[in-house]
């Protein structure tokens, strides 16, 4: 019974991660390209908005690329279970920052969210 619960937990974590990756494109595009949304300055050009969208989308894979070897070394020293718990906690904190960032229309919080999720993955 415990192994089924662990398996379900791992599947749920994977689902939430991929959901977070897939929802970024339509949500961030709507946030950044809507001129009435105060997350970007009103006079920001479409090029700047597109660049910020690209940065937001690219931050997670970039930080994942650099943090994966570090997390691999940590899992060798501390054990996989502890690193998975730390990663899940960091990911939850990142998703919480995403909600706060969207709620408060804060681009720096959204950037930090993408970095934290990249580290957690």
C-alpha positions in Angstrom: 0.0 0.0 0.0 2.8 2.4 0.9 4.6 1.8 -2.5 1.4 2.6 -4.4 1.1 5.9 -2.4 4.7 6.7 -3.1 4.2 6.0 -6.8 1.0 8.2 -6.9 2.9 11.0 -5.1 5.7 10.8 -7.7 3.2 10.9 -10.6 1.4 13.8 -9.0 4.7 15.8 -8.7 5.5 15.0 -12.3 2.0 16.1 -13.4 2.3 19.4 -11.5 5.7 20.1 -13.0 4.5 19.5 -16.5 1.4 21.4 -15.9 3.5 24.3 -14.7 5.6 24.1 -17.9 2.6 23.9 -20.2 0.6 26.7 -18.6 3.5 29.1 -18.8 3.0 29.8 -22.5 -0.6 31.0 -22.7 -0.7 32.6 -19.2 2.5 34.6 -19.5 1.8 35.6 -23.1 -1.6 36.9 -22.0 0.0 38.8 -19.1 2.8 40.3 -21.0 1.1 41.3 -24.2 -2.0 42.8 -22.7 -1.5 46.5 -22.7 -4.0 47.1 -19.9 -2.2 44.7 -17.5 0.1 46.6 -15.2 2.8 43.9 -15.1 4.6 45.7 -18.0 4.9 49.5 -18.6 2.2 50.8 -20.9 4.7 52.2 -23.4 6.7 48.9 -23.6 7.2 47.8 -27.2 6.1 44.4 -28.5 9.8 43.5 -29.0 10.5 44.1 -25.3 7.4 42.2 -24.3 8.4 39.3 -26.5 12.0 39.4 -25.1 10.6 39.2 -21.5 8.4 36.3 -22.5 11.4 34.5 -23.9 13.4 35.2 -20.8 10.6 33.9 -18.6 10.2 30.8 -20.7 14.0 30.2 -20.9 14.9 30.7 -17.2 13.6 27.3 -16.1 15.5 25.1 -18.5 18.6 27.2 -18.1 18.6 26.9 -14.3 17.7 23.3 -14.6 20.8 22.8 -16.8 23.1 24.3 -14.2 21.4 22.9 -11.1 21.0 19.3 -12.1 24.6 18.3 -11.7 24.6 20.0 -8.3 21.5 18.2 -7.2 23.0 14.9 -8.5 26.1 15.4 -6.3 23.9 16.3 -3.3 21.8 13.2 -3.8 25.0 11.1 -3.8 26.0 12.6 -0.4 22.7 13.1 1.3 20.5 10.5 -0.4 17.9 10.8 -3.0 15.0 11.0 -0.6 16.2 14.2 1.1 17.1 15.9 -2.2 13.6 15.0 -3.6 12.0 16.5 -0.5 14.1 19.6 -0.8 13.3 19.9 -4.5 9.6 19.5 -3.9 9.7 22.1 -1.2 11.6 24.5 -3.4 9.1 23.8 -6.3 6.1 24.5 -4.0 7.7 27.7 -2.9 8.3 28.6 -6.5 4.7 28.0 -7.5 3.5 30.0 -4.5 5.7 32.9 -5.7 4.1 32.5 -9.1 0.6 32.9 -7.6 1.8 35.9 -5.6 3.5 37.4 -8.7 0.5 37.1 -10.9 -1.8 38.4 -8.1 0.5 41.4 -7.5 1.5 41.9 -11.1 5.2 41.6 -10.2 7.6 40.6 -13.0 10.6 40.1 -10.6 8.5 37.5 -8.6 7.7 35.7 -11.8 11.3 35.6 -12.8 12.2 34.3 -9.3 9.5 31.7 -9.7 11.0 30.4 -12.9 14.4 30.2 -11.4 13.2 28.3 -8.3 11.2 25.8 -10.4 14.2 25.3 -12.6 16.3 24.5 -9.5 13.6 22.2 -8.2 13.3 20.2 -11.4 
